[in-house]
Amino acid sequence: MNKSRALEIAASPEMAHVTYNEIPIYIQTVDEKNDTAMVYTLDQPELEQEVPLINLIEH
């Protein structure tokens, strides 16, 4: 996923269908400097992780 689209999704109040390793996730924030995002899975919101933007896929 490109950085600008990840920023749009993170700022949007609407839920976008995004996956990381084929698991649906929610993008909390985007680190523009490191091209990463803080995300969590929809079924485990307490488990945040930082992942590379390139590994996020919008469906």
C-alpha positions in Angstrom: 0.0 0.0 0.0 1.3 3.4 -0.8 1.9 6.0 2.0 -0.7 8.5 0.9 -3.5 5.9 0.7 -2.6 4.6 4.2 -2.8 8.1 5.5 -6.2 8.6 3.9 -7.5 5.3 5.5 -6.1 6.1 8.9 -7.8 9.6 8.8 -11.1 8.3 7.5 -14.0 7.6 9.9 -15.1 4.9 7.5 -13.7 1.4 7.8 -11.6 0.2 4.8 -11.1 -3.4 4.0 -7.3 -3.8 4.6 -5.4 -6.9 5.4 -1.9 -7.8 6.7 -0.8 -11.4 6.0 -4.4 -12.0 4.8 -5.8 -11.0 8.2 -8.2 -8.0 8.4 -6.6 -5.1 10.3 -7.4 -1.5 11.3 -4.8 1.2 10.6 -4.3 3.4 13.6 -1.4 5.6 12.6 1.1 5.9 9.8 4.8 6.6 10.4 5.7 8.5 7.2 9.4 8.6 7.9 9.7 4.8 8.3 7.0 3.8 5.9 5.2 1.7 8.6 1.8 1.7 10.2 0.6 0.9 13.7 -2.2 -1.6 13.2 -4.3 -4.1 15.1 -6.4 -7.1 14.0 -10.2 -6.6 14.2 -10.6 -9.6 16.6 -7.7 -8.6 18.9 -7.6 -4.7 19.2 -5.4 -4.9 22.3 -2.5 -6.4 20.2 -1.0 -3.5 18.3 1.9 -4.0 16.0 4.1 -1.9 13.7 4.2 -3.3 10.1 5.6 -2.1 6.8 3.2 -0.3 4.5 4.2 -2.5 1.6 2.7 -5.5 3.4 -0.8 -3.9 3.7 -3.3 -4.8 1.0 -6.6 -2.9 0.4 -9.4 -5.1 -1.0 
